């Protein structure tokens, strides 16, 4: 199982420290779809954020809907990264569908 995520720079996101949340509008990300397959042998989807010290991979955890339309996608760190960096357990990324 090899990780193959799309990678974004942390500067493309706004970080809200009080909620440990990265936020971004989907249109601000450079790929036609903001996420892709995470592993070469599975269909989990997500992306990675490259920071100053490390790269953290996030998987799609849930879709937030309103009136049957997706308004946001919620991503959480993959288990491998949480094991390496336990402080990531409550970190999330919200990608707003604009």
C-alpha positions, -999 to +999 in steps of 0.1 A: +000+000+000+017+032-012+004+067-006-002+087-038-021+118-028-024+152-045-002+176-025-010+212-016+011+238+001-002+249+035-002+285+023-032+277+001-053+272+033-065+294+061-058+279+096-082+285+124-062+277+155-092+278+179-108+249+161-077+233+147-092+235+112-078+244+078-104+259+055-104+267+018-128+272-011-126+244-036-120+269-064-088+281-048-071+246-051-052+240-083-065+206-094-098+201-113-110+179-084-095+189-051-089+153-041-079+120-056-071+084-046-048+082-015-034+047-020-024+027-051-044-003-039-076+013-024-103+038-033-100+060-002-098+096-014-082+127+000-051+149-004-020+160+015-009+193+029+028+201+028+038+222+058+071+237+070+082+206+088+061+177+074+034+166+050+001+154+065-023+133+045-061+137+049-089+114+039-125+123+031-145+117+063-179+133+056-199+155+033-219+184+047-251+189+029-279+215+028-310+212+006-295+180-009-264+199-021-229+194-009-217+226+008-185+213+023-162+183+024-146+174+057-112+157+057-093+142+087-057+130+090-050+094+080-043+070+109-006+066+099+000+104+105-020+105+137+002+076+150+033+096+142+019+129+154-008+123+181-016+160+183-032+157+149-061+136+162-086+165+162-073+184+132-095+187+102-098+204+068-130+219+055-132+224+017-162+246+009-180+239-024-182+273-040 
